[in-house]
Amino acid sequence: MKNLKIYCCAVLAVIVAGIGCSNNNKEKTVRPQVIPVIVQAVVEKMAPVQIRVIGTAEAYSTVSVKSQVGGELLQVHFKEGQDVKKNALLFTIDPRPYEAALKKAEAVLARDVVLAKKADEDVKRYAELVEKDYVTKEQFDQIRANADSLQATIKSDEASVESARLDLDYCSIYSPIEGRTGDLLIKQGNLVKANDQTALIVINQIHPLYVRFSIPEQNLPDVKKFMAQGTLKIEAAVPNSDGAAAEGNLSFVDNTIDTMTGTIMLKGEFDNKDNMLWPGLFVNVVLTLTQTRVLVIPTQTIQTSQEGQFVFVVKNDQTVESRPVTSGRRLNGEVVIESGLKAGELVVTDGQIQLVPGSKVSIKNSGKGGGTAQ
């Protein structure tokens, strides 16, 4: 009998313990799960209004250097790809034929000067003789005509001397601009033709340098509006480059719109002191028009569903709600929010994958992501 009582008490204890465990498990199942997240405050700040397009760098000035005289290319005074200063000596054409031509022209001039002097003396002498009727007037007129003809000949000789001197000067070819030389198209020792179609060298001026790009015609009114208020800044970045973007100013707006593409061509001028830009290089162009006050959040905050874009907003009771938003342009890892949020609200930037509307959250980052409204 005693053993039966002990057995019944043991069974009762097991049943009670089972009921207690069942209640504990039920409580654990019902208790809501707290999900750790990282948040960021919606920030109001000044952000640029920009136009982003693809552009092409081009030389500020390009010169194809040709020879104005023919002859042997006697010497090249630079190396291919070298930077040259303005008026730097580039080539020397064999000057000896032109030196001889100059001497010949000077000799002809000297001879005709002597003949003209003699003719002038004859005119004076015959002028006295014609007054005394020692010579006829027709003879005097002939002497005077010869003197006048020699004066004209002297002017022609002087022009020939100047032309010969210019030809001799053209034997030394100087750089008309400061820039960088390209491939040497005619090597030293070759015969050069005067004004040949093939240039000796092409020089590109790259300090400063232009960046050419086109924008849709719809943006032209804004460009004109903000150009009237001041100089517009341009940034040009080399794709897939870690270097900072080059900075320049808008310097040119074309005078017509391309009706085939509906775009208008613009140019920006860059100092290019670090040679980051190179003629023919494709670059990412950012034209900044003005600054406006906007709301921004980190780009990774935006989620997408079948209904559109939304973000998770943390409420005061540490639960989240799904808030539809309208996003705008992107700015260095941030996105502009056009509607759906207010400055100072906390949005989830990491941990969204576990969230549903009404989820309880705990904020992992201190200071709530460092975002403060301005």
FISEZA-677180 format. One record per residue (C-alpha): y, x, z; residue in three letters; residue number from 1. Coordinates in pm, whole numbers, plus 32768, in hexadecimal, padded with zeros to 4 digits. Example, Ala and Ser with C-alpha at 12.3 -4.5 7.8 and 13.67 -1.06 7.14 Angstrom:
BEGIN
      Y      X      Z   residu   num
   7E3E   84CE   830C      ala     1
   7F96   8557   82CA      ser     2
//
This chain:
BEGIN
      Y      X      Z   residu   num
   8000   8000   8000      met     1
   80E8   811D   805B      lys     2
   8098   81CB   7F14      asn     3
   80E9   808B   7E59      leu     4
   8244   807D   7EF8      lys     5
   8285   81E5   7E9E      ile     6
   821B   81A4   7D35      tyr     7
   82FB   8071   7D18      cys     8
   8427   8132   7DA0      cys     9
   83EC   8249   7CA4      ala    10
   83DA   8152   7B82      val    11
   8517   80A8   7BFB      leu    12
   85CC   81F9   7C0F      ala    13
   8564   824E   7AAB      val    14
   85E2   80FE   7A2E      ile    15
   872E   8126   7AE3      val    16
   8754   8288   7A5D      ala    17
   8709   820E   78FE      gly    18
   880E   80FF   791A      ile    19
   890B   81FF   7999      gly    20
   88CA   82EC   7878      cys    21
   88E3   81CE   7782      ser    22
   8A36   816E   7810      asn    23
   8AB1   82DA   7800      asn    24
   8A46   82FB   7694      asn    25
   8AF2   81B6   7643      lys    26
   8C33   8232   76E2      glu    27
   8C22   8377   7619      lys    28
   8BEE   82B6   74D6      thr    29
   8D11   81CC   7512      val    30
   8E05   82DE   757F      arg    31
   8EE7   8333   744F      pro    32
   8ED3   8491   73B9      gln    33
   900C   856C   73D0      val    34
   9042   8636   7290      ile    35
   9108   877D   72A0      pro    36
   9212   8799   7191      val    37
   933D   886D   712F      ile    38
   9483   87B7   70FA      val    39
   95DA   87FC   706A      gln    40
   9720   8742   7099      ala    41
   97C8   86AA   6F68      val    42
   98F7   8786   6F29      val    43
   9A41   8727   6E8D      glu    44
   9AEB   884A   6DE2      lys    45
   9BB3   88B9   6CB4      met    46
   9ADC   88F6   6B83      ala    47
   9B37   8961   6A21      pro    48
   9B2E   887B   68F4      val    49
   9A84   894E   67ED      gln    50
   9A03   894E   6689      ile    51
   98C6   8A1A   6651      arg    52
   9863   8A89   64F3      val    53
   97C9   8BAD   6438      ile    54
   98B9   8CA7   639C      gly    55
   98B9   8DE8   62D5      thr    56
   9975   8F28   6321      ala    57
   9A3B   8FB9   6201      glu    58
   9B17   90E9   61D0      ala    59
   9C89   90C1   6211      tyr    60
   9CC7   917A   60CA      ser    61
   9BDE   9207   5FC0      thr    62
   9C43   9311   5EC1      val    63
   9B74   9391   5D9D      ser    64
   9BF4   94F1   5D60      val    65
   9BFF   9552   5BEE      lys    66
   9C8A   967C   5B33      ser    67
   9DBF   9650   5A57      gln    68
   9D6F   978F   5997      val    69
   9C31   9817   58FA      gly    70
   9B8B   9960   5943      gly    71
   9A88   9A10   5A17      glu    72
   9A68   999C   5B80      leu    73
   9AAD   9AED   5C17      leu    74
   9A94   9AA0   5D8D      gln    75
   9A48   9986   5E83      val    76
   9B05   99AB   5FCA      his    77
   9A42   98B8   60A8      phe    78
   98E2   9849   6100      lys    79
   984E   96F8   60AC      glu    80
   9885   95FC   61C4      gly    81
   999F   96C6   625C      gln    82
   9ADC   962A   62E5      asp    83
   9C0F   96A0   6227      val    84
   9D80   9685   6275      lys    85
   9E83   95F9   618A      lys    86
   9EFA   9702   608D      asn    87
   9DCF   97E2   60DC      ala    88
   9D5E   98B8   5FB3      leu    89
   9C1A   982A   5F23      leu    90
   9BDA   98CC   5DCD      phe    91
   9C59   99E3   5CF2      thr    92
   9C3E   99C9   5B78      ile    93
   9C4C   9B0F   5AB2      asp    94
   9DC8   9B3F   5A91      pro    95
   9DCF   9C5A   5991      arg    96
   9DF1   9B86   5853      pro    97
   9F0C   9AC2   58F4      tyr    98
   9FBC   9BFB   596D      glu    99
   9FB9   9C7B   5805      ala   100
   A03A   9B2C   5784      ala   101
   A155   9B36   5881      leu   102
   A1B9   9C95   581A      lys   103
   A1B9   9C31   56AD      lys   104
   A292   9B01   56F1      ala   105
   A385   9BD5   57BD      glu   106
   A39A   9CD3   56A0      ala   107
   A3E6   9BC4   55A0      val   108
   A4F4   9B3C   5685      leu   109
   A58E   9C94   56B1      ala   110
   A594   9CCC   5536      arg   111
   A637   9B7D   54F1      asp   112
   A73A   9BB7   5601      val   113
   A7A3   9CF6   554E      val   114
   A7B1   9C46   53FF      leu   115
   A87D   9B2B   5495      ala   116
   A972   9C23   5527      lys   117
   A999   9CC7   53D3      lys   118
   A9CA   9B70   5332      ala   119
   AADD   9B19   542B      asp   120
   AB95   9C59   53D4      glu   121
   AB74   9C06   5263      asp   122
   AC0E   9AB2   52A2      val   123
   AD3C   9B4E   534B      lys   124
   AD66   9C4D   5236      arg   125
   AD40   9B53   511B      tyr   126
   AE31   9A66   51C6      ala   127
   AF45   9B6C   5196      glu   128
   AEDA   9BB4   5031      leu   129
   AED8   9A49   4FC8      val   130
   B03C   9A1F   5045      glu   131
   B0A7   9B3C   4F5F      lys   132
   AFD9   9AAF   4E42      asp   133
   AF00   9BE7   4E35      tyr   134
   ADC7   9B0A   4E42      val   135
   AD91   99A8   4DD7      thr   136
   AD74   988B   4ECC      lys   137
   AC0F   984D   4E56      glu   138
   ABAE   99B0   4EC1      gln   139
   AC51   997D   5013      phe   140
   AB98   9833   5045      asp   141
   AA4E   98E0   4FF6      gln   142
   AA91   99F2   50F6      ile   143
   AAE7   98F1   51FE      arg   144
   A9AF   9825   51AB      ala   145
   A8D8   995C   51D7      asn   146
   A974   999A   532C      ala   147
   A937   9833   539A      asp   148
   A7D2   9845   531D      ser   149
   A791   997E   53E9      leu   150
   A819   98D2   5521      gln   151
   A71C   97BB   54EB      ala   152
   A60E   98BE   54AE      thr   153
   A661   9963   55FB      ile   154
   A631   9815   56AE      lys   155
   A4E0   97ED   5603      ser   156
   A482   9951   5666      asp   157
   A4E4   990A   57CE      glu   158
   A403   97D7   57CD      ala   159
   A2E6   98A9   5740      ser   160
   A317   99AA   5854      val   161
   A314   9895   595B      glu   162
   A1DA   9802   58C4      ser   163
   A12E   9955   58C0      ala   164
   A198   9990   5A28      arg   165
   A108   983D   5A8D      leu   166
   9FBF   988D   59DE      asp   167
   9FB1   99D0   5AA0      leu   168
   9FF8   9918   5BE4      asp   169
   9EE3   9820   5B93      tyr   170
   9DED   9940   5B9A      cys   171
   9E05   9928   5D15      ser   172
   9D8D   97CE   5D87      ile   173
   9DFA   9755   5EE0      tyr   174
   9D86   9631   5FB2      ser   175
   9E72   9506   5F8F      pro   176
   9E00   946F   60DC      ile   177
   9D61   94CF   6224      glu   178
   9BF5   946B   6229      gly   179
   9A89   94C7   6208      arg   180
   99F7   9553   60CA      thr   181
   98B9   94CD   602E      gly   182
   97BD   955E   5F3D      asp   183
   9841   9672   5E5B      leu   184
   9810   95E0   5D00      leu   185
   9865   9718   5C33      ile   186
   97F2   9868   5CB2      lys   187
   98AC   99B0   5CA9      gln   188
   9893   9A69   5B5B      gly   189
   987F   992E   5A85      asn   190
   9978   98DB   5977      leu   191
   9A67   97C8   59E0      val   192
   9B04   96D9   58E6      lys   193
   9C65   9656   5912      ala   194
   9C68   94F0   599C      asn   195
   9AF0   94D5   597A      asp   196
   9A4B   938F   59E9      gln   197
   9978   944E   5AE5      thr   198
   9A3E   94A7   5C1D      ala   199
   9A1E   95FA   5CC0      leu   200
   9A08   9561   5E1D      ile   201
   9A47   9414   5ECB      val   202
   9B0E   941B   6010      ile   203
   9B06   92F9   6107      asn   204
   9C0F   92D3   6212      gln   205
   9B5C   9258   634B      ile   206
   9C70   928C   644D      his   207
   9CDA   9177   6459      pro   208
   9BD5   9098   63BA      leu   209
   9BB8   8F2A   6350      tyr   210
   9AAE   8E2C   63AA      val   211
   9A97   8D14   62A8      arg   212
   9A03   8BC2   6306      phe   213
   9A16   8A54   629E      ser   214
   9A41   891D   6374      ile   215
   9A13   87AB   631E      pro   216
   9B4A   8707   6295      glu   217
   9B45   8612   63BB      gln   218
   9BA4   8733   64A2      asn   219
   9CD5   879B   63D5      leu   220
   9DCF   86AE   6483      pro   221
   9D6E   873B   65D8      asp   222
   9D8D   88A0   655A      val   223
   9EE7   885D   64CB      lys   224
   9F51   87AA   6609      lys   225
   9EF0   88C1   66F5      phe   226
   9F65   89D5   6607      met   227
   A0C1   8940   6625      ala   228
   A0AB   8971   679F      gln   229
   A047   8AE0   6794      gly   230
   9F52   8BE4   6715      thr   231
   9DE8   8B70   6713      leu   232
   9CE0   8C5E   679B      lys   233
   9B9D   8CAC   66E3      ile   234
   9A5D   8D50   675D      glu   235
   9960   8DEE   6673      ala   236
   9809   8E4D   66F8      ala   237
   96F4   8F05   6644      val   238
   95B4   8E33   664E      pro   239
   94A1   8EB5   6734      asn   240
   958F   8FB3   67C9      ser   241
   95C2   8FF1   693D      asp   242
   9722   9075   690A      gly   243
   985B   8FAF   6959      ala   244
   98F8   8EE3   6844      ala   245
   9A1F   8F75   6786      ala   246
   9B6B   8EC7   67C0      glu   247
   9C6F   8E7B   66B7      gly   248
   9D77   8D82   6646      asn   249
   9D7C   8C79   6539      leu   250
   9E55   8D0A   6425      ser   251
   9E16   8C3D   62EB      phe   252
   9DCD   8AD6   6283      val   253
   9D80   8A9C   6115      asp   254
   9E69   89C2   6049      asn   255
   9D59   88DB   5FC2      thr   256
   9C1B   882D   6032      ile   257
   9AD9   886F   5F78      asp   258
   9A85   8719   5EE7      thr   259
   991C   877F   5EA8      met   260
   98D1   87CA   6016      thr   261
   99E5   8710   60CF      gly   262
   9A48   884C   6188      thr   263
   9B79   892C   619D      ile   264
   9B76   8AA5   61B7      met   265
   9C1E   8B5D   62D8      leu   266
   9C41   8CCC   6335      lys   267
   9C61   8D7C   6481      gly   268
   9CF1   8ED8   64AD      glu   269
   9C3D   8FCC   6596      phe   270
   9CA5   9128   6608      asp   271
   9B37   9198   65F5      asn   272
   9B85   92DC   66AC      lys   273
   9A1B   92FD   671E      asp   274
   9993   92C7   65BB      asn   275
   98BA   91A8   6637      met   276
   9909   90DF   64FE      leu   277
   98B0   915C   63A1      trp   278
   9908   90D3   6249      pro   279
   97FF   8FDE   61D6      gly   280
   9773   8FA1   6335      leu   281
   9720   8E3A   6398      phe   282
   97B0   8DDD   64EC      val   283
   97BC   8CB1   65D4      asn   284
   9926   8C3C   65D9      val   285
   99C3   8B77   66F8      val   286
   9B1F   8AEE   66B6      leu   287
   9BC7   8A79   67F9      thr   288
   9CC4   8963   67C5      leu   289
   9D31   8907   6926      thr   290
   9CBF   88D3   6A92      gln   291
   9C60   8782   6B2B      thr   292
   9BE6   870F   6C86      arg   293
   9A78   86A5   6C7A      val   294
   9947   866A   6D58      leu   295
   982E   8767   6D2E      val   296
   96CD   8796   6DB4      ile   297
   95C3   889C   6D69      pro   298
   9511   8862   6C20      thr   299
   93B7   884E   6CBF      gln   300
   9426   8721   6D8B      thr   301
   9412   8639   6C5C      ile   302
   92C8   857D   6C34      gln   303
   925D   84AB   6B0A      thr   304
   919C   8366   6B01      ser   305
   9161   8253   6A05      gln   306
   92A2   81AD   6A7C      glu   307
   936D   82EB   6A49      gly   308
   93FA   83FE   6B25      gln   309
   9404   83E3   6CA0      phe   310
   9425   84B5   6DDB      val   311
   93A3   848F   6F3F      phe   312
   94BF   8459   7036      val   313
   9488   849A   71AA      val   314
   950E   837D   7280      lys   315
   9584   8390   73EA      asn   316
   942D   8322   746F      asp   317
   938A   8451   73C8      gln   318
   92E4   837E   72BE      thr   319
   9320   839C   7148      val   320
   9383   82A5   703D      glu   321
   9360   82C6   6EC4      ser   322
   94BB   82B8   6E29      arg   323
   94EE   8298   6CAE      pro   324
   95F8   8385   6C2A      val   325
   96A9   83DB   6AE7      thr   326
   96C1   8551   6AA8      ser   327
   97B0   8610   69C7      gly   328
   97DA   8778   695C      arg   329
   9731   889D   6A08      arg   330
   97F4   89B6   6AAF      leu   331
   9743   8AF5   6B21      asn   332
   9617   8A53   6BC9      gly   333
   96D1   8917   6C28      glu   334
   96F1   87C7   6B7D      val   335
   981E   86E0   6B7C      val   336
   97DB   8585   6C07      ile   337
   98A5   847A   6B57      glu   338
   982B   8354   6C28      ser   339
   9739   82FC   6D42      gly   340
   97A2   83EE   6E56      leu   341
   98C3   8434   6F41      lys   342
   9947   857E   6FC6      ala   343
   9899   85EB   7108      gly   344
   9757   8527   70D5      glu   345
   9618   85EF   710B      leu   346
   9526   8606   6FE8      val   347
   93CB   86A0   6FE7      val   348
   93B5   87DE   6F1A      thr   349
   9250   8847   6F72      asp   350
   9121   877D   6FE3      gly   351
   9159   8649   6F0A      gln   352
   8FF1   8646   6E8E      ile   353
   8F74   85B5   6FD9      gln   354
   9088   84B3   7000      leu   355
   9092   833E   6FC4      val   356
   91B2   8256   7022      pro   357
   91B3   822D   719C      gly   358
   90FE   8376   71E6      ser   359
   9156   841D   7330      lys   360
   91D4   8582   72FF      val   361
   922E   86B2   73CC      ser   362
   9338   879E   734A      ile   363
   92B9   8903   7333      lys   364
   93F9   89B9   72D2      asn   365
   9501   89E4   73DF      ser   366
   9660   897C   7386      gly   367
   95CB   887D   7292      lys   368
   95CE   896B   7170      gly   369
   9728   89EE   71AC      gly   370
   97C2   88DC   70D6      gly   371
   9910   8858   7151      thr   372
   9A03   876D   70AE      ala   373
   9B53   87F7   704D      gln   374
//
